[in-house]
Amino acid sequence: MSTEDVNTDNAETLTTDVIVIGGGPVGENAAQYATEDSELEALIIEEELLGGECSYYACIPSKTMLRPIELAHATQHLDGLDGARIDADALMQRRDEWVSHYDDTGQIDWAQGAGLRVERGQAQLIGERRVLINEPQPVIVEARHAVVIATGSQPTVPSTFVDVAPWLSRDATGVREVPESLLIVGGGVVAVEAATWMAALGANVRMLVRGDGLLSGQEPFAGQHLAQALEKAGVIIDRETKMEACYRPSAKDTGLGRIHGGQVTVQTIGPDGESTVTADEILVATGRQPRLNDLGLESVGLTDEDITAGRLPEWLYAVGDASGDAPLTHWGKYQARVHGAQIRASATGEESESIPANVPVPQVVYSDPQVTSVGMTEAEARKDGHEVEVSQLPFNSSAGTSLLRDDAEGTAQIVVDARSGLLLGATFVGPEAAELIHPATVAIVGGLPVHVLRHAVPSFPAASELWLPLLEGLPRRLRLSLSE
C-alpha cells in the first residue's frame, strides 16, 4: 500500500518523543536507550509479535533445539557415558515453551514495565517525523525528536521456488511435521544450522549448494569442518549446483512448520551434469534482505538504497537488519544502544558518548561443531593491505578443549598485524567454540596488542587455555614486543 492510498481524514493524532517502527529486540533496545533516565517517551509500533524474529522464529527457537542435540552428541563422544537419545517431540515442546507458544504477553508486560508504549499495526512514514499506523484504525503519530526504523529483514526467495510454497526459515525453526526427506537450498548459516537439527530429528537431508563449500566468507577450514560433520551425520551435500527448475503438485501453505503439499522435484546442473532430485519438503535458505517495503520512504524522498547506504536525514535512524548491516541480533542491539543513546543526548542536550574506532562483528554458527569468528579472515586482512602473522592450531591443542570431548575436532586461528601486533581476527571451530570468541572481540575493540593480551592468564584446564598456545605460536618479537 502506498501513502497515496491511505485516507487520514479521520485519523487520531498522537505526539511522542521517539517513534520506533519494529518491536524486535533491536527496536526495544533503541526505545529503551533513547529514553532511559529521562522524561522522554518512546512509542514502539509492531504489526506482528513484540519480540520480533529473534524471539519467536530465529535465534531463540533454533538454539533451543540445537543445544540439546549438541549435548546428546557430546555424550556419544565421552568415555564413561552411555549416549543420550534425542526425543523429537520433547525437543519441539522445549522450543514451544521458549517461544512462549507464540504469545507475546510477557514481552508486552516487559515493555510497559520499562515505560515504553506499544501500538499494534502496520507503520508508514507520511512526512518528516510523521508516521501513520494503518491498523486497526488509522492513527498519526508525530515524533518530537526521532524516528527509528527497526523492521528487520525477510527471506530472499529466488523465482525458481516462488510457486512451490517452500519452507522458509520460520518453518524450519517452527517445525511441526518432520519430513522423511528434506532438500535445503543454500550453504550459509541458516542452511547449516537447519541441516543440523533436521537431521537429528530424523529427516534425510540433502543440501543443494551453489558454491564449492559451506559458509562462504568464513575461513575455508570452517566450511570444511562443517561439511565433514554434516556428511558424517548422514547429510548429502551437492556442491557447485545450479537449480534450474522446481515443481510441486498441490503446493499449499498448510501452516508453520507443516509439510506444504506434495513431493518436491528440483532439476539441477552440477559438476556431473543434469540431475533430478526429489523430497517431501524443500527449505529455501538463500539469504535475507532488509524489510523496507511499504514503509512509505518515498514520502520523505528516500529509497531503500538510501537507508542501507546510511543517507538519512538527521531525525531518521535505521538499526539492525533494516540498516543493511550484518543481520545478527547482537549486532543490531549494539547499533540500537549506540543510536538510542545518541537520540537521547541530542534531545536532552547532553554530550554524546565516544564510540571506539574499531568495533568488529562477532558471529556464532550453532552447528556441531560450532563455528565462531570476529574481525577479518586472513584473506580479508591481506586484501586490506596488512602484513599478517597467522597462528593456527588443532582445536584440541589444550587440555581444556581436549576435555570437552574425546574427539574434539576443529581448528583455532588468530590473524595478527605483523607490524603493530594488534589482533585483526579470530576463528574457532570446535565443541562449545562460542565461549572462546569474546576475548578476541575485547582485544580488537580495546586495541590490545598480543604482547599485552598474553598477560591475560587463562584458567587451567578451562577451554580458554587454548588462547595460550595460539599466542605462543606467534613470532617471539610480537609476543614480547621486541624491536626487529
VMD Tcl script that draws the C-alpha trace (Angstrom):
set ca {
  {0.00 0.00 0.00}
  {1.39 3.42 -0.96}
  {0.92 6.51 1.17}
  {-1.27 7.97 -1.58}
  {-3.86 5.21 -0.99}
  {-4.35 6.00 2.70}
  {-7.19 8.20 3.92}
  {-6.10 10.06 7.04}
  {-9.07 12.43 7.32}
  {-10.45 10.78 10.46}
  {-7.15 9.64 11.91}
  {-6.38 10.24 15.56}
  {-3.16 12.19 16.16}
  {-0.64 11.38 18.89}
  {2.64 13.02 19.83}
  {5.67 11.37 21.41}
  {9.41 11.98 21.58}
  {10.70 8.92 19.71}
  {8.90 6.57 17.33}
  {10.37 3.10 16.79}
  {8.98 1.13 13.85}
  {9.55 -2.53 14.71}
  {9.33 -4.20 18.10}
  {12.03 -6.84 17.95}
  {14.94 -6.82 20.41}
  {16.66 -4.17 18.28}
  {13.67 -1.83 18.35}
  {13.17 -2.46 22.06}
  {16.81 -1.56 22.75}
  {16.57 1.60 20.67}
  {13.48 2.76 22.58}
  {14.98 1.87 25.94}
  {18.30 3.66 25.40}
  {16.64 6.69 23.80}
  {14.57 7.30 26.92}
  {16.40 5.82 29.94}
  {16.80 8.06 32.99}
  {14.94 10.91 31.29}
  {11.48 12.34 30.83}
  {11.48 11.29 27.18}
  {8.78 8.97 25.83}
  {9.03 6.32 23.14}
  {6.34 4.57 21.13}
  {7.02 1.16 19.53}
  {4.89 0.13 16.57}
  {4.77 -3.60 15.82}
  {2.49 -5.39 13.36}
  {3.35 -8.93 14.47}
  {4.65 -10.29 17.79}
  {6.51 -7.95 20.10}
  {9.95 -9.50 20.45}
  {10.43 -9.94 16.74}
  {12.01 -12.58 14.54}
  {14.77 -13.47 17.01}
  {12.46 -14.29 19.89}
  {9.97 -16.46 18.02}
  {11.38 -17.58 14.67}
  {15.17 -17.39 14.63}
  {17.82 -17.24 17.37}
  {15.81 -18.50 20.33}
  {13.95 -21.44 18.76}
  {16.97 -22.60 16.78}
  {19.23 -22.54 19.84}
  {16.64 -24.34 21.98}
  {16.77 -27.24 19.54}
  {20.48 -27.16 18.76}
  {21.72 -27.12 22.36}
  {20.15 -30.47 23.41}
  {21.38 -32.00 20.14}
  {24.89 -30.73 20.87}
  {24.79 -32.20 24.37}
  {23.47 -35.53 23.09}
  {26.31 -35.69 20.58}
  {28.80 -34.84 23.33}
  {27.61 -37.79 25.43}
  {28.29 -40.02 22.45}
  {31.90 -38.82 22.39}
  {32.86 -39.03 26.06}
  {34.01 -42.27 27.60}
  {32.09 -43.07 30.75}
  {28.71 -42.05 29.33}
  {26.10 -44.13 27.55}
  {24.99 -41.75 24.80}
  {21.82 -39.72 25.25}
  {18.85 -40.22 22.91}
  {17.20 -37.31 21.12}
  {13.43 -37.11 21.73}
  {11.98 -35.17 18.80}
  {8.63 -34.45 20.46}
  {10.27 -33.24 23.67}
  {12.68 -31.10 21.65}
  {9.84 -29.34 19.85}
  {7.94 -28.93 23.11}
  {11.00 -27.23 24.63}
  {11.08 -24.94 21.60}
  {7.41 -24.04 22.09}
  {8.00 -23.16 25.73}
  {10.92 -20.89 24.89}
  {8.91 -19.02 22.23}
  {6.02 -18.70 24.73}
  {3.80 -20.66 22.35}
  {4.00 -17.65 20.01}
  {2.31 -15.41 22.59}
  {3.94 -12.04 23.29}
  {2.06 -11.19 26.50}
  {5.28 -11.39 28.50}
  {7.04 -9.05 26.08}
  {4.20 -6.55 26.34}
  {4.42 -6.67 30.14}
  {8.19 -6.03 29.94}
  {7.75 -3.05 27.62}
  {5.09 -1.47 29.80}
  {7.21 -2.08 32.89}
  {10.07 -0.27 31.16}
  {7.81 2.70 30.44}
  {7.51 2.01 26.71}
  {4.22 2.33 24.85}
  {3.35 -0.27 22.22}
  {0.88 0.15 19.36}
  {-0.18 -2.64 17.01}
  {-0.39 -2.15 13.28}
  {1.50 -1.51 10.06}
  {3.51 1.71 10.08}
  {4.24 4.07 7.22}
  {6.18 7.30 7.05}
  {3.96 10.10 5.75}
  {6.31 13.01 6.30}
  {9.17 14.30 8.41}
  {8.85 12.75 11.89}
  {5.31 11.66 10.99}
  {4.17 8.03 10.97}
  {0.79 6.55 10.10}
  {-0.40 3.40 11.84}
  {-2.86 1.84 9.37}
  {-4.47 -0.82 11.54}
  {-6.92 -1.36 13.09}
  {-7.91 2.33 12.95}
  {-5.71 5.00 11.32}
  {-3.54 6.85 13.83}
  {-0.96 9.51 13.01}
  {1.98 9.74 15.39}
  {4.31 12.71 15.38}
  {7.79 12.48 16.90}
  {9.38 15.49 18.57}
  {12.89 14.16 18.06}
  {13.45 10.97 16.05}
  {12.04 8.04 14.12}
  {13.88 4.72 14.22}
  {13.44 2.05 11.54}
  {13.91 -1.37 13.14}
  {11.80 -3.50 10.82}
  {14.28 -6.37 10.48}
  {14.68 -8.47 7.36}
  {12.81 -11.03 5.28}
  {13.92 -14.12 3.35}
  {15.04 -13.77 -0.24}
  {13.27 -16.37 -2.39}
  {14.59 -16.95 -5.94}
  {11.89 -17.02 -8.61}
  {12.57 -20.73 -9.19}
  {10.92 -21.55 -5.85}
  {8.18 -18.93 -5.50}
  {5.34 -21.13 -6.76}
  {6.10 -24.30 -4.75}
  {5.25 -22.99 -1.25}
  {8.72 -23.79 0.09}
  {9.65 -23.81 3.72}
  {11.44 -20.65 4.79}
  {13.47 -20.12 7.95}
  {10.35 -19.71 10.12}
  {9.08 -23.13 9.05}
  {12.42 -24.72 9.87}
  {12.56 -23.29 13.39}
  {8.83 -23.86 13.88}
  {8.87 -27.44 12.54}
  {5.74 -29.44 13.46}
  {5.92 -32.23 10.92}
  {9.37 -33.70 10.31}
  {9.57 -34.65 6.61}
  {11.09 -38.00 5.79}
  {13.28 -36.24 3.24}
  {14.27 -32.58 3.05}
  {16.10 -30.53 0.43}
  {17.89 -27.44 1.71}
  {18.81 -24.80 -0.84}
  {21.80 -22.81 0.40}
  {25.04 -23.25 2.29}
  {25.02 -20.37 4.75}
  {24.26 -20.10 8.46}
  {20.52 -20.84 8.28}
  {21.13 -23.78 5.96}
  {23.80 -25.49 8.06}
  {22.03 -24.94 11.38}
  {18.75 -26.25 9.97}
  {20.54 -29.23 8.44}
  {21.98 -30.00 11.87}
  {18.67 -30.12 13.74}
  {16.56 -31.58 10.94}
  {18.98 -34.49 10.52}
  {18.94 -35.01 14.28}
  {15.13 -35.05 14.21}
  {15.23 -37.89 11.71}
  {14.94 -36.24 8.28}
  {17.07 -37.41 5.36}
  {18.69 -34.09 4.45}
  {20.26 -33.11 1.15}
  {21.85 -29.69 0.68}
  {21.96 -28.00 -2.73}
  {24.82 -25.51 -2.60}
  {25.67 -23.10 -5.41}
  {29.27 -22.58 -4.29}
  {32.10 -25.03 -3.74}
  {31.67 -25.15 0.03}
  {29.73 -24.07 3.09}
  {29.84 -20.75 4.97}
  {31.38 -18.59 2.27}
  {33.02 -15.53 3.83}
  {34.43 -17.53 6.74}
  {37.89 -19.07 6.86}
  {37.89 -22.01 4.39}
  {38.62 -24.52 7.14}
  {35.33 -23.61 8.87}
  {33.20 -24.81 5.98}
  {35.38 -27.89 5.53}
  {34.92 -28.96 9.15}
  {31.17 -28.42 8.96}
  {30.83 -30.34 5.71}
  {32.68 -33.30 7.22}
  {30.49 -33.24 10.34}
  {27.22 -32.96 8.40}
  {28.18 -35.71 5.99}
  {29.12 -37.90 8.95}
  {25.61 -37.24 10.29}
  {24.14 -38.50 7.02}
  {23.59 -35.18 5.22}
  {24.29 -35.24 1.48}
  {25.91 -32.05 0.14}
  {25.72 -31.27 -3.59}
  {28.30 -28.55 -4.28}
  {28.56 -26.25 -7.32}
  {24.93 -26.99 -8.07}
  {22.64 -24.70 -10.03}
  {18.88 -25.06 -9.57}
  {17.21 -24.93 -12.99}
  {13.57 -25.59 -12.09}
  {11.35 -26.72 -9.23}
  {7.97 -28.43 -9.39}
  {5.39 -29.43 -6.79}
  {1.80 -30.61 -7.25}
  {-0.76 -29.24 -4.83}
  {1.62 -26.71 -3.31}
  {-0.12 -25.13 -0.34}
  {0.85 -23.22 2.79}
  {-0.55 -25.63 5.36}
  {0.79 -23.72 8.34}
  {4.02 -23.01 10.17}
  {6.38 -25.98 10.09}
  {3.95 -28.35 8.39}
  {4.65 -30.09 5.08}
  {3.42 -27.77 2.34}
  {1.89 -30.16 -0.18}
  {3.10 -33.00 -2.38}
  {6.56 -34.18 -3.29}
  {9.05 -31.56 -4.50}
  {11.14 -32.12 -7.62}
  {14.20 -29.98 -8.43}
  {16.13 -30.07 -11.70}
  {19.78 -29.24 -11.16}
  {23.02 -28.86 -13.07}
  {26.16 -29.82 -11.19}
  {29.73 -30.92 -11.88}
  {28.42 -34.25 -13.22}
  {25.76 -32.70 -15.44}
  {21.99 -32.52 -15.19}
  {20.14 -34.30 -12.40}
  {16.71 -34.54 -10.79}
  {16.25 -34.75 -7.03}
  {13.04 -35.20 -5.08}
  {11.99 -34.79 -1.45}
  {8.96 -34.41 0.78}
  {9.82 -30.80 1.59}
  {12.21 -28.06 0.50}
  {13.74 -25.32 2.64}
  {14.95 -22.23 0.79}
  {17.76 -20.59 2.77}
  {19.33 -18.28 0.21}
  {19.74 -15.14 2.27}
  {17.72 -12.25 3.64}
  {17.09 -8.63 2.68}
  {16.14 -5.54 4.71}
  {12.39 -5.31 5.24}
  {11.73 -1.83 3.89}
  {8.79 -2.37 1.54}
  {5.55 -0.49 2.25}
  {7.38 1.77 4.70}
  {6.49 4.98 2.85}
  {10.10 6.04 2.28}
  {9.05 7.91 -0.85}
  {7.04 10.33 1.31}
  {10.31 11.74 2.66}
  {12.24 11.45 -0.60}
  {14.16 8.31 0.26}
  {14.71 4.89 -1.31}
  {15.70 1.51 0.08}
  {19.24 2.17 -1.12}
  {19.37 5.43 0.86}
  {18.57 3.50 4.04}
  {21.17 0.77 3.54}
  {23.79 3.32 2.46}
  {23.15 5.46 5.55}
  {21.98 8.51 3.58}
  {19.43 9.60 6.18}
  {18.11 12.92 7.46}
  {19.21 13.83 10.99}
  {15.86 12.79 12.51}
  {15.79 9.29 10.97}
  {17.77 6.23 12.07}
  {17.95 2.65 10.77}
  {19.17 -0.14 13.03}
  {19.58 -3.90 12.85}
  {18.82 -5.91 9.72}
  {16.85 -3.00 8.28}
  {20.05 -0.96 8.05}
  {21.60 -3.43 5.62}
  {24.39 -4.16 8.08}
  {25.29 -7.61 9.46}
  {21.96 -9.46 10.01}
  {22.74 -10.54 13.57}
  {20.62 -9.80 16.62}
  {23.53 -8.89 18.87}
  {24.93 -6.50 16.25}
  {21.55 -4.85 15.74}
  {21.15 -4.44 19.50}
  {24.58 -2.81 19.65}
  {23.56 -0.38 16.91}
  {20.33 0.31 18.78}
  {22.16 1.06 22.04}
  {24.54 3.45 20.29}
  {21.90 5.27 18.25}
  {19.40 5.27 21.10}
  {21.95 6.97 23.33}
  {22.68 9.48 20.55}
  {18.99 10.31 20.25}
  {18.75 10.81 23.99}
  {21.84 13.02 24.08}
  {20.57 15.18 21.23}
  {17.11 15.54 22.80}
  {18.41 16.40 26.27}
  {21.38 18.50 25.23}
  {23.87 16.16 26.86}
  {27.22 15.23 25.37}
  {27.23 12.09 23.21}
  {29.41 9.18 24.23}
  {32.66 8.48 22.40}
  {32.48 5.40 20.16}
  {35.58 3.20 19.67}
  {37.06 3.41 16.19}
  {37.17 -0.34 15.62}
  {34.13 -2.36 16.66}
  {34.09 -5.76 14.89}
  {31.10 -8.02 14.36}
  {31.31 -11.36 16.22}
  {29.33 -14.30 14.89}
  {28.50 -17.82 16.04}
  {27.10 -20.65 13.94}
  {25.46 -23.06 16.38}
  {26.22 -26.13 14.33}
  {28.05 -29.19 15.61}
  {30.91 -28.34 15.78}
  {30.26 -24.67 16.44}
  {31.87 -22.03 14.24}
  {32.65 -18.64 15.72}
  {34.57 -15.68 14.34}
  {35.24 -11.99 14.75}
  {37.16 -9.44 12.73}
  {38.98 -10.22 9.50}
  {39.79 -13.53 7.90}
  {43.37 -13.99 6.74}
  {42.34 -13.29 3.14}
  {40.45 -10.12 4.12}
  {43.40 -8.85 6.15}
  {45.82 -9.34 3.28}
  {43.40 -7.73 0.82}
  {43.14 -4.77 3.20}
  {46.91 -4.28 2.93}
  {48.03 -5.79 6.22}
  {51.22 -7.76 6.58}
  {49.98 -10.60 8.75}
  {51.14 -13.33 11.05}
  {48.82 -16.31 11.47}
  {48.77 -18.79 14.32}
  {46.67 -21.89 13.65}
  {46.27 -24.98 15.81}
  {44.00 -28.00 16.11}
  {41.13 -27.16 18.44}
  {42.23 -29.85 20.91}
  {45.68 -28.29 21.40}
  {45.00 -27.54 25.06}
  {43.88 -29.74 27.93}
  {40.80 -27.54 28.40}
  {39.48 -28.04 24.86}
  {40.56 -31.71 24.71}
  {38.46 -32.43 27.79}
  {35.27 -31.20 26.10}
  {35.05 -34.36 24.00}
  {37.24 -37.36 23.38}
  {37.40 -36.33 19.72}
  {37.31 -32.54 20.00}
  {37.96 -31.95 16.32}
  {38.28 -28.48 14.86}
  {40.67 -25.62 14.23}
  {41.61 -22.42 16.04}
  {43.23 -19.48 14.28}
  {44.18 -15.89 15.01}
  {45.29 -13.28 12.48}
  {47.66 -10.58 13.75}
  {49.10 -7.46 12.15}
  {52.82 -8.19 11.81}
  {53.83 -4.57 12.40}
  {51.61 -3.42 15.26}
  {50.97 -6.76 16.92}
  {47.24 -5.96 17.00}
  {44.75 -8.78 16.67}
  {42.86 -8.48 13.38}
  {40.64 -11.54 13.53}
  {39.99 -14.91 15.11}
  {38.11 -18.05 14.13}
  {37.35 -21.10 16.26}
  {35.73 -24.32 15.06}
  {35.05 -26.93 17.70}
  {32.80 -28.01 20.57}
  {31.41 -25.03 22.53}
  {33.67 -22.72 20.50}
  {31.24 -19.82 21.03}
  {32.61 -19.34 24.54}
  {36.11 -18.61 23.19}
  {35.46 -15.67 20.88}
  {34.74 -12.84 23.30}
  {38.40 -12.33 24.35}
  {39.19 -11.68 20.69}
  {36.35 -9.16 20.44}
  {37.59 -7.37 23.57}
  {41.17 -7.31 22.26}
  {40.13 -5.80 18.92}
  {37.82 -3.17 20.44}
  {40.39 -2.28 23.12}
  {43.31 -2.19 20.69}
  {45.28 -4.68 22.80}
  {48.49 -5.87 21.11}
  {49.27 -9.54 21.56}
  {52.22 -8.80 23.86}
  {49.66 -7.37 26.32}
  {47.00 -10.00 25.63}
  {49.41 -12.79 26.59}
  {49.37 -11.44 30.17}
  {45.65 -12.24 30.44}
  {46.20 -15.58 32.16}
  {43.67 -18.31 31.24}
  {42.49 -20.73 33.90}
  {43.59 -24.36 33.75}
  {42.09 -26.59 32.45}
  {39.36 -24.34 31.06}
  {38.74 -24.18 27.31}
  {40.08 -20.59 27.33}
  {43.52 -22.10 27.89}
  {43.58 -22.59 24.11}
  {44.48 -18.93 23.83}
  {47.90 -19.62 25.36}
  {49.28 -21.94 22.64}
  {47.69 -19.74 19.99}
  {49.63 -16.72 21.24}
  {52.77 -18.80 21.70}
  {52.52 -19.78 18.05}
  {53.30 -16.18 17.03}
  {56.87 -14.92 16.46}
  {58.71 -14.14 19.70}
  {59.21 -10.48 18.75}
  {55.43 -9.97 18.67}
  {54.77 -11.85 21.91}
  {57.42 -9.90 23.80}
  {57.17 -6.60 21.87}
  {60.81 -6.77 20.79}
  {62.22 -4.47 18.15}
  {63.30 -6.04 14.87}
}
mol new
graphics top color blue
foreach p $ca { graphics top sphere $p radius 0.5 }
foreach p [lrange $ca 0 end-1] q [lrange $ca 1 end] { graphics top cylinder $p $q radius 0.2 }
display resetview
